[in-house]
Amino acid sequence: MSVESEIRRLLDIMPASGRMLTKIVSKPQQLKVIDAPFAPPWNRDSRPIYINFDLWRRIPKGQRDLLLLRAVSSLITIQWLKPDLYQGITAAGLIGLTVQTIQGDILGMVASGGLTAIAVYQIWRSNQSVQRELDVDEAAIKVALRRGYSSVEAAKNLLDGLEASAQLEGRSTLNFTELIRCQNLKAMANISPIGVPDLVKMRE
């Protein structure tokens, strides 16, 4: 498997939005099999997906497909601009900060800037929640359905890919969020009748 041919194949299975917004980059020095760093809203360049192809080629094709679709989904579903309370506060804070800056009101600038920073932090936290991680898994599986996988097959491949990646990265245990994802994927793959309680899904 050459790196160039594998990248071409992965681009073919991506959704159109993934091809426009993301870029696959070979990164043999990284410890992770695949890494899609969280992209800030001001990053207008293609969002990179870093792959260590030395490790990547040791994973079966179906697992590679789902890991890639999962990485793409995680980057194209970041909800910086989804209207809700914190986005409204952020917008109001930025407007207030602009007005206070023009007027030279230092106290007002500090208050508006602090309000904006708090709101941005809350948005960032919502993009790191367990629920969002589960949603991203499901988004990847939905794309896989359009690539010929069944939902059970896609969930099983993503589950196995997650566990295989941890082994190749030299990790003996999964973190809390990964364990929750595995349990949810086992339920989706009909391996386990036990899903993930809503209380756990809401944990950040």
PADO-219849 format. One record per atom (N, C-alpha, C, CB): residue in one letter; x, y, z; residue number from 1. Coordinates in steps of 0.2 Angstrom, whole numbers, m for minus. Last residue first. Glycine has a CB too. Example, Ala and Ser with C-alpha at 12.3 -4.5 7.8 and 13.67 -1.06 7.14 Angstrom:
2
 type     x     y     z seq
    s    64   m11    35   2
    s    68    m5    36   2
    s    64     0    39   2
    s    70    m3    29   2
    a    66   m28    39   1
    a    62   m22    39   1
    a    66   m16    39   1
    a    57   m22    45   1
This chain:
204
 type     x     y     z seq
    e   m96    81   152 204
    e   m91    85   148 204
    e   m84    83   151 204
    e   m93    92   148 204
    r  m111    70   151 203
    r  m104    72   154 203
    r  m100    76   150 203
    r  m101    66   157 203
    m  m121    65   144 202
    m  m121    73   145 202
    m  m115    75   149 202
    m  m127    75   149 202
    k  m120    52   144 201
    k  m119    55   138 201
    k  m118    63   139 201
    k  m125    54   133 201
    v  m124    48   157 200
    v  m116    48   155 200
    v  m115    52   149 200
    v  m114    41   154 200
    l  m137    50   157 199
    l  m133    54   161 199
    l  m126    54   160 199
    l  m134    51   168 199
    d  m142    41   147 198
    d  m142    48   145 198
    d  m137    52   150 198
    d  m149    51   145 198
    p  m131    26   146 197
    p  m136    30   149 197
    p  m136    37   147 197
    p  m136    29   157 197
    v  m128    17   132 196
    v  m125    22   136 196
    v  m131    26   139 196
    v  m120    26   132 196
    g  m134    m1   132 195
    g  m132     5   128 195
    g  m128    10   134 195
    g  m138     9   125 195
    i  m133   m18   131 194
    i  m133   m12   135 194
    i  m130    m6   132 194
    i  m128   m14   142 194
    p  m132   m29   123 193
    p  m139   m26   124 193
    p  m139   m19   128 193
    p  m143   m31   127 193
    s  m118   m30   111 192
    s  m121   m29   118 192
    s  m128   m26   118 192
    s  m116   m25   122 192
    i  m118   m31    98 191
    i  m113   m35   102 191
    i  m116   m36   109 191
    i  m106   m33   101 191
    n  m124   m23    89 190
    n  m128   m29    91 190
    n  m123   m34    95 190
    n  m131   m33    86 190
    a  m118   m11    86 189
    a  m116   m17    82 189
    a  m119   m24    84 189
    a  m108   m18    82 189
    m  m123    m3    95 188
    m  m125    m2    88 188
    m  m124    m8    84 188
    m  m122     4    86 188
    a  m117    m8   107 187
    a  m124    m8   106 187
    a  m127    m8    99 187
    a  m127    m3   111 187
    k  m104    m5   103 186
    k  m106   m12   104 186
    k  m113   m13   104 186
    k  m103   m15   111 186
    l  m105     9   103 185
    l  m104     5    97 185
    l  m105    m2    98 185
    l   m96     6    95 185
    n  m106    11   117 184
    n  m111    13   113 184
    n  m111    10   106 184
    n  m111    21   111 184
    q   m94     6   122 183
    q  m100     3   124 183
    q  m106     5   119 183
    q  m102     5   131 183
    c   m85    15   115 182
    c   m85     7   114 182
    c   m91     4   116 182
    c   m79     4   117 182
    r   m88    27   121 181
    r   m89    26   114 181
    r   m89    19   112 181
    r   m84    30   110 181
    i   m84    24   134 180
    i   m91    25   133 180
    i   m93    24   125 180
    i   m93    33   135 180
    l   m70    23   131 179
    l   m74    17   134 179
    l   m81    18   133 179
    l   m72    16   142 179
    e   m67    36   127 178
    e   m66    30   122 178
    e   m70    24   125 178
    e   m59    28   122 178
    t   m69    43   139 177
    t   m74    44   133 177
    t   m73    38   128 177
    t   m72    51   130 177
    f   m59    37   147 176
    f   m66    37   149 176
    f   m71    38   143 176
    f   m68    42   154 176
    n   m46    29   137 175
    n   m49    34   142 175
    n   m56    33   143 175
    n   m47    41   139 175
    l   m40    12   138 174
    l   m44    17   134 174
    l   m46    22   139 174
    l   m50    14   130 174
    t   m24     4   140 173
    t   m31     6   142 173
    t   m34    12   138 173
    t   m31     7   150 173
    s   m12     3   134 172
    s   m15    m3   137 172
    s   m22    m2   139 172
    s   m11    m5   143 172
    r    m5     9   120 171
    r   m10    11   126 171
    r   m13     5   128 171
    r   m15    17   124 171
    g     2     9   108 170
    g     5     7   114 170
    g     1     8   121 170
    g    12    10   115 170
    e    m4    11    96 169
    e    m1    17   100 169
    e     2    15   106 169
    e    m6    22   101 169
    l    m9    m1    94 168
    l    m4     1    90 168
    l     0     7    93 168
    l    m6     2    83 168
    q   m20    m1   103 167
    q   m15    m6   104 167
    q    m8    m4   100 167
    q   m17   m13   101 167
    a   m28    10    98 166
    a   m25    10   105 166
    a   m19     5   106 166
    a   m31     9   110 166
    s   m32     4    86 165
    s   m27    10    86 165
    s   m24    11    93 165
    s   m32    16    85 165
    a   m40    m6    90 164
    a   m34    m8    86 164
    a   m29    m2    87 164
    a   m35   m10    79 164
    e   m51     1    95 163
    e   m47    m3    99 163
    e   m40    m5    96 163
    e   m51   m10   101 163
    l   m55     8    84 162
    l   m53    11    90 162
    l   m49     7    94 162
    l   m60    13    93 162
    g   m58    m3    75 161
    g   m53     2    73 161
    g   m50     6    79 161
    g   m55     6    68 161
    d   m69    m9    82 160
    d   m62   m13    81 160
    d   m57    m8    79 160
    d   m63   m18    76 160
    l   m78     1    80 159
    l   m76    m1    87 159
    l   m69    m5    86 159
    l   m82    m6    89 159
    l   m79     2    66 158
    l   m76     8    70 158
    l   m74     6    77 158
    l   m82    13    71 158
    n   m84   m10    63 157
    n   m77    m8    61 157
    n   m75    m2    65 157
    n   m78    m6    53 157
    k   m96   m10    70 156
    k   m91   m15    72 156
    k   m84   m13    69 156
    k   m93   m22    69 156
    a  m103     0    63 155
    a  m101     1    70 155
    a   m96    m4    72 155
    a  m108     0    74 155
    a  m103    m6    50 154
    a   m99     0    51 154
    a   m98     1    58 154
    a  m103     6    48 154
    e  m111   m17    52 153
    e  m104   m18    50 153
    e  m100   m12    51 153
    e  m104   m20    43 153
    v  m123   m10    56 152
    v  m120   m15    61 152
    v  m113   m16    59 152
    v  m124   m22    61 152
    s  m126    m3    44 151
    s  m125     1    51 151
    s  m121    m4    56 151
    s  m132     3    54 151
    s  m116    m9    30 150
    s  m122    m9    34 150
    s  m121    m5    41 150
    s  m125   m16    36 150
    y  m108     0    17 149
    y  m108    m3    24 149
    y  m115    m3    26 149
    y  m103     0    29 149
    g  m108     8     6 148
    g  m110     1     5 148
    g  m109    m3    12 148
    g  m105    m1     1 148
    r  m108    22     8 147
    r  m102    19     5 147
    r  m102    11     5 147
    r   m96    21     8 147
    r  m118    26    15 146
    r  m118    28     8 146
    r  m112    25     4 146
    r  m118    35     8 146
    l  m114    21    27 145
    l  m120    18    24 145
    l  m120    20    17 145
    l  m127    20    28 145
    a  m104    30    31 144
    a  m102    23    29 144
    a  m108    20    25 144
    a  m100    19    35 144
    v  m112    41    35 143
    v  m108    42    29 143
    v  m106    35    26 143
    v  m102    46    30 143
    k  m117    35    47 142
    k  m121    37    42 142
    k  m118    38    35 142
    k  m125    43    44 142
    i  m105    34    54 141
    i  m108    28    52 141
    i  m113    29    47 141
    i  m112    24    58 141
    a  m102    47    57 140
    a   m97    43    52 140
    a  m101    37    50 140
    a   m91    41    56 140
    a  m112    50    65 139
    a  m112    54    59 139
    a  m107    50    54 139
    a  m109    61    60 139
    e  m109    42    76 138
    e  m115    41    72 138
    e  m115    44    65 138
    e  m121    43    76 138
    d   m97    48    80 137
    d   m97    41    78 137
    d  m103    40    74 137
    d   m97    37    85 137
    v  m103    61    84 136
    v   m98    60    78 136
    v   m97    53    76 136
    v   m91    63    80 136
    d  m111    57    95 135
    d  m114    60    89 135
    d  m109    60    83 135
    d  m116    67    90 135
    l  m101    54   104 134
    l  m106    49   101 134
    l  m109    51    95 134
    l  m111    47   107 134
    e   m95    67   105 133
    e   m91    61   103 133
    e   m95    55   100 133
    e   m86    59   109 133
    r  m106    74   111 132
    r  m104    75   104 132
    r   m99    70   101 132
    r  m100    82   104 132
    q  m107    67   123 131
    q  m113    67   118 131
    q  m110    69   111 131
    q  m118    72   121 131
    v   m95    71   129 130
    v   m96    64   128 130
    v  m102    64   122 130
    v   m98    60   134 130
    s   m89    87   123 129
    s   m93    83   127 129
    s   m93    76   125 129
    s  m100    86   128 129
    q   m82    97   116 128
    q   m78    91   119 128
    q   m82    87   123 128
    q   m73    95   123 128
    n   m91   106   112 127
    n   m88   103   107 127
    n   m83    97   109 127
    n   m84   107   102 127
    s   m94   112   124 126
    s   m99   108   121 126
    s   m96   104   116 126
    s  m105   113   119 126
    r   m82   119   127 125
    r   m83   113   131 125
    r   m89   109   127 125
    r   m85   115   138 125
    w   m83   129   117 124
    w   m78   124   116 124
    w   m79   118   120 124
    w   m71   127   119 124
    i   m94   136   123 123
    i   m95   133   116 123
    i   m89   128   115 123
    i   m94   139   111 123
    q   m87   140   135 122
    q   m93   136   135 122
    q   m94   132   128 122
    q   m99   140   137 122
    y   m78   149   129 121
    y   m76   143   133 121
    y   m81   138   133 121
    y   m73   145   140 121
    v   m86   159   124 120
    v   m82   155   119 120
    v   m80   149   123 120
    v   m76   159   117 120
    a   m91   164   136 119
    a   m96   161   131 119
    a   m92   157   126 119
    a  m100   166   127 119
    i   m79   169   142 118
    i   m83   164   145 118
    i   m88   160   141 118
    i   m88   167   151 118
    a   m76   179   133 117
    a   m71   174   134 117
    a   m75   168   137 117
    a   m65   176   138 117
    t   m87   188   133 116
    t   m85   184   127 116
    t   m81   178   128 116
    t   m82   189   122 116
    l   m85   193   146 115
    l   m91   189   144 115
    l   m90   185   138 115
    l   m97   194   143 115
    g   m73   199   145 114
    g   m74   193   150 114
    g   m80   189   148 114
    g   m74   196   157 114
    g   m76   209   136 113
    g   m71   204   134 113
    g   m71   198   139 113
    g   m64   207   135 113
    s   m85   217   144 112
    s   m87   214   138 112
    s   m82   208   135 112
    s   m88   219   132 112
    a   m77   221   155 111
    a   m83   217   156 111
    a   m85   213   150 111
    a   m88   221   158 111
    v   m66   228   148 110
    v   m65   222   152 110
    v   m71   217   153 110
    v   m62   224   159 110
    m   m74   238   142 109
    m   m70   233   138 109
    m   m69   227   142 109
    m   m64   237   135 109
    g   m79   245   153 108
    g   m84   241   149 108
    g   m80   236   144 108
    g   m87   246   145 108
    l   m67   250   158 107
    l   m71   245   162 107
    l   m76   241   158 107
    l   m74   249   168 107
    i   m63   258   147 106
    i   m59   253   149 106
    i   m63   247   153 106
    i   m53   255   153 106
    d   m70   265   134 105
    d   m72   264   141 105
    d   m68   257   143 105
    d   m80   262   141 105
    g   m68   270   122 104
    g   m63   271   126 104
    g   m65   269   133 104
    g   m60   278   126 104
    q   m78   269   112 103
    q   m79   274   117 103
    q   m73   275   122 103
    q   m85   273   120 103
    i   m72   258   105 102
    i   m73   265   101 102
    i   m74   270   106 102
    i   m79   264    97 102
    t   m73   249   115 101
    t   m67   251   113 101
    t   m67   257   109 101
    t   m64   245   108 101
    q   m87   248   117 100
    q   m83   250   122 100
    q   m76   252   120 100
    q   m83   245   128 100
    v   m90   242   104  99
    v   m93   249   106  99
    v   m89   252   111  99
    v  m100   248   108  99
    t   m83   230   105  98
    t   m82   235   100  98
    t   m84   242   101  98
    t   m85   232    93  98
    l   m89   224   116  97
    l   m82   225   116  97
    l   m80   230   111  97
    l   m78   219   115  97
    g  m102   222   111  96
    g  m101   227   117  96
    g   m94   229   117  96
    g  m103   223   123  96
    i  m100   213   101  95
    i  m103   220    99  95
    i  m101   225   105  95
    i  m110   219    98  95
    l   m95   203   109  94
    l   m91   206   104  94
    l   m93   212   102  94
    l   m90   201    98  94
    g  m106   200   117  93
    g  m100   202   120  93
    g   m95   205   115  93
    g   m97   196   123  93
    a  m116   196   107  92
    a  m117   202   111  92
    a  m111   205   114  92
    a  m122   200   116  92
    a  m109   184   103  91
    a  m110   190    98  91
    a  m111   196   102  91
    a  m116   188    94  91
    t  m109   177   115  90
    t  m103   178   112  90
    t  m104   184   107  90
    t  m100   172   108  90
    i  m123   175   117  89
    i  m119   179   122  89
    i  m112   181   119  89
    i  m118   175   128  89
    g  m126   167   106  88
    g  m129   174   107  88
    g  m125   178   111  88
    g  m136   173   109  88
    q  m119   156   109  87
    q  m117   160   103  87
    q  m120   167   103  87
    q  m119   156    97  87
    y  m125   153   121  86
    y  m118   155   121  86
    y  m116   158   115  86
    y  m114   149   123  86
    l  m139   149   116  85
    l  m138   154   121  85
    l  m130   157   121  85
    l  m139   152   128  85
    d  m137   147    98  84
    d  m140   145   105  84
    d  m138   150   110  84
    d  m137   138   107  84
    p  m134   142    82  83
    p  m137   147    86  83
    p  m139   144    93  83
    p  m143   150    83  83
    k  m118   137    77  82
    k  m125   134    79  82
    k  m128   139    84  82
    k  m125   127    81  82
    l  m105   139    75  81
    l  m110   144    73  81
    l  m117   142    74  81
    l  m109   146    66  81
    w   m97   129    80  80
    w   m96   136    82  80
    w  m101   141    81  80
    w   m89   138    79  80
    q   m97   114    80  79
    q  m103   119    80  79
    q  m101   125    83  79
    q  m109   115    84  79
    i   m90   103    69  78
    i   m89   107    75  78
    i   m94   113    75  78
    i   m82   110    75  78
    t   m91    94    59  77
    t   m97    95    63  77
    t   m96    99    69  77
    t  m100    88    65  77
    i   m80    92    52  76
    i   m85    96    49  76
    i   m91    97    53  76
    i   m86    92    42  76
    l   m72    85    61  75
    l   m70    91    59  75
    l   m75    95    56  75
    l   m64    91    55  75
    s   m78    73    63  74
    s   m77    77    69  74
    s   m75    84    67  74
    s   m71    73    73  74
    s   m79    68    51  73
    s   m85    70    54  73
    s   m84    74    60  73
    s   m89    64    56  73
    v   m65    64    49  72
    v   m69    69    44  72
    v   m75    72    48  72
    v   m70    66    38  72
    a   m64    54    58  71
    a   m60    60    59  71
    a   m63    65    55  71
    a   m53    58    56  71
    r   m74    45    53  70
    r   m75    47    60  70
    r   m71    54    61  70
    r   m73    42    65  70
    l   m68    41    41  69
    l   m74    45    41  69
    l   m76    48    48  69
    l   m80    40    39  69
    l   m56    35    46  68
    l   m56    41    42  68
    l   m62    45    42  68
    l   m54    39    35  68
    l   m62    24    53  67
    l   m58    29    57  67
    l   m57    35    53  67
    l   m51    26    58  67
    l   m68    18    42  66
    l   m72    21    48  66
    l   m68    25    52  66
    l   m75    15    52  66
    d   m57    14    35  65
    d   m62    18    32  65
    d   m66    21    37  65
    d   m67    13    27  65
    r   m50     5    44  64
    r   m47    12    41  64
    r   m52    16    38  64
    r   m42    10    36  64
    q   m59    m5    44  63
    q   m58    m1    50  63
    q   m55     5    48  63
    q   m53    m5    55  63
    g   m58   m10    31  62
    g   m65    m8    34  62
    g   m64    m3    40  62
    g   m69   m14    36  62
    k   m44   m14    30  61
    k   m47    m9    26  61
    k   m54    m6    29  61
    k   m48   m11    19  61
    p   m35   m17    46  60
    p   m39   m19    40  60
    p   m43   m13    37  60
    p   m44   m24    42  60
    i   m19    m9    50  59
    i   m26   m10    51  59
    i   m30   m12    45  59
    i   m29    m3    54  59
    r    m7    m7    45  58
    r    m8   m13    49  58
    r   m15   m14    52  58
    r    m3   m12    55  58
    r    m7     6    40  57
    r    m7     0    35  57
    r    m8    m7    39  57
    r    m1     0    31  57
    w    m5    14    51  56
    w   m11    14    47  56
    w   m12     8    43  56
    w   m12    20    43  56
    l     8    14    54  55
    l     4    11    59  55
    l    m3     9    55  55
    l     2    15    65  55
    d    13    21    43  54
    d    17    15    45  54
    d    12    11    50  54
    d    23    17    49  54
    f     5    32    42  53
    f     4    27    38  53
    f     8    21    39  53
    f     6    29    31  53
    n    m2    42    53  52
    n     4    38    53  52
    n     3    32    49  52
    n     7    37    60  52
    i   m10    56    48  51
    i   m10    49    48  51
    i    m3    47    48  51
    i   m14    46    42  51
    y   m20    70    52  50
    y   m14    68    51  50
    y   m14    60    52  50
    y    m9    71    57  50
    i   m30    81    44  49
    i   m31    75    47  49
    i   m24    71    46  49
    i   m36    70    43  49
    p   m32    99    44  48
    p   m28    93    43  48
    p   m30    87    47  48
    p   m21    95    45  48
    r   m43   109    36  47
    r   m42   106    42  47
    r   m38   100    42  47
    r   m48   105    46  47
    s   m38   122    25  46
    s   m41   115    26  46
    s   m39   112    33  46
    s   m38   111    20  46
    d   m40   138    34  45
    d   m37   133    29  45
    d   m40   127    30  45
    d   m29   133    31  45
    r   m46   146    43  44
    r   m50   145    37  44
    r   m46   141    32  44
    r   m50   152    34  44
    n   m48   147    59  43
    n   m44   143    55  43
    n   m48   142    48  43
    n   m42   136    58  43
    w   m57   153    68  42
    w   m53   157    64  42
    w   m48   154    59  42
    w   m49   162    68  42
    p   m62   142    76  41
    p   m66   145    70  41
    p   m62   150    66  41
    p   m72   149    73  41
    p   m50   128    78  40
    p   m53   135    80  40
    p   m57   138    74  40
    p   m48   139    83  40
    a   m52   111    77  39
    a   m50   117    73  39
    a   m54   123    76  39
    a   m52   116    66  39
    f   m43    98    85  38
    f   m49   102    86  38
    f   m47   109    82  38
    f   m51   104    93  38
    p   m35    86    74  37
    p   m35    91    80  37
    p   m41    96    79  37
    p   m28    95    80  37
    a   m36    71    71  36
    a   m39    76    68  36
    a   m40    82    74  36
    a   m46    74    66  36
    d   m25    57    68  35
    d   m27    63    73  35
    d   m30    68    69  35
    d   m20    65    76  35
    i   m21    40    69  34
    i   m24    45    65  34
    i   m26    51    70  34
    i   m31    43    61  34
    v   m12    34    77  33
    v   m13    31    71  33
    v   m16    37    66  33
    v   m17    25    71  33
    k     0    44    87  32
    k    m7    42    85  32
    k    m7    39    78  32
    k   m11    47    86  32
    l    13    48    87  31
    l    12    42    90  31
    l     5    39    88  31
    l    13    43    97  31
    q    21    55    72  30
    q    16    55    77  30
    q    15    48    80  30
    q    10    58    75  30
    q    30    53    61  29
    q    33    54    68  29
    q    28    54    73  29
    q    37    60    68  29
    p    23    53    49  28
    p    25    46    52  28
    p    28    47    59  28
    p    31    44    47  28
    k    10    59    43  27
    k    14    62    48  27
    k    17    55    52  27
    k    10    66    53  27
    s     2    65    29  26
    s     6    60    31  26
    s    10    63    37  26
    s    10    57    26  26
    v   m14    72    29  25
    v    m7    74    29  25
    v    m3    68    32  25
    v    m5    80    33  25
    i   m29    77    21  24
    i   m25    71    24  24
    i   m17    73    23  24
    i   m27    65    20  24
    k   m39    90    24  23
    k   m34    88    21  23
    k   m30    83    24  23
    k   m29    94    19  23
    t   m56    97    23  22
    t   m51    94    26  22
    t   m45    92    22  22
    t   m53    88    30  22
    l   m66   103    15  21
    l   m64   107    22  21
    l   m58   103    25  21
    l   m70   106    26  21
    m   m68    96     4  20
    m   m68   103     3  20
    m   m64   106    10  20
    m   m74   107     2  20
    r   m70    83     8  19
    r   m65    84     3  19
    r   m63    92     3  19
    r   m66    82    m4  19
    g   m81    85    16  18
    g   m75    83    19  18
    g   m69    84    14  18
    g   m75    75    21  18
    s   m91    87     7  17
    s   m89    93    12  17
    s   m82    91    15  17
    s   m95    93    17  17
    a   m92    75     1  16
    a   m90    81    m3  16
    a   m87    86     2  16
    a   m95    83    m8  16
    p   m86    61    11  15
    p   m91    66     9  15
    p   m88    72     5  15
    p   m96    68    14  15
    m   m73    50     6  14
    m   m75    55    10  14
    m   m82    58     7  14
    m   m70    61    10  14
    i   m69    40    m3  13
    i   m74    38     2  13
    i   m77    44     6  13
    i   m72    32     6  13
    d   m59    47   m10  12
    d   m65    45   m13  12
    d   m70    43    m9  12
    d   m63    39   m17  12
    l   m49    49     0  11
    l   m53    55    m3  11
    l   m59    53    m6  11
    l   m48    59    m8  11
    l   m44    36     1  10
    l   m48    39     7  10
    l   m52    45     4  10
    l   m43    41    12  10
    r   m38    34   m11   9
    r   m44    30   m10   9
    r   m48    33    m4   9
    r   m41    23    m8   9
    r   m28    44   m10   8
    r   m33    44   m16   8
    r   m39    40   m14   8
    r   m30    42   m22   8
    i   m21    38     0   7
    i   m24    45     1   7
    i   m29    46    m4   7
    i   m19    50     1   7
    e   m16    26    m6   6
    e   m21    26     0   6
    e   m24    33     1   6
    e   m17    24     6   6
    s    m8    31   m15   5
    s   m14    28   m17   5
    s   m19    27   m12   5
    s   m12    20   m20   5
    e     2    37    m7   4
    e    m2    41   m12   4
    e    m8    38   m14   4
    e     3    43   m18   4
    v     7    27     1   3
    v     4    32     4   3
    v    m1    36    m1   3
    v     9    37     7   3
    s     4    10    m5   2
    s     8    16    m6   2
    s     4    22    m2   2
    s    10    18   m13   2
    m     4    m6     0   1
    m     0     0     0   1
    m     4     6     0   1
    m    m5     0     6   1
